[in-house]
Amino acid sequence: MGLWSHTADGLVVLPDGRRVRGRGLHAGPPDLTEAPELGLYLTARPHVEVAWESRWIGWPDFRLPRSPSDAVAALRDAFERSASSRVEIACDGGTGRTGTAMAILARLAGIPGDDAVAWVRAHYRERAVETPWQRRFAAGVDLSR
């Protein structure tokens, strides 16, 4: 087990110091110099990686997760595991769904909901969290469960 190096592609350093990698699956295979230990894949169709532990969340492009409570539970688990393991979050393009998930991780790390989208755009991708409903979800989803 280990943490991402400071040079990992797509690295996001959360406000509490945890490191998570975001990426787009369409960009091709990741640099396996540092393979993830857990991947959380936010896609419309099932996605599984065989080289490391992976978890799939049904989440259509430009939309919200099919089961918001399952998505929040998976993101909470990914957040907890990122304290001691290399965790990556990915969707097809790596921007909308991955950005939304990163904003939720930022909230778990202490960023207020109203600031989460701006924070992830400043620290991950400028266009992260693509739709109004993704922005509302990232800012307001109940994380207490």
Summary of the structure (lengths in Angstrom):
residues: 145
radius of gyration: 13.4
end to end distance: 27.3
largest distance: 37.1
contacts: 470
relative contact order: 0.20
helix: 37%
strand: 18%
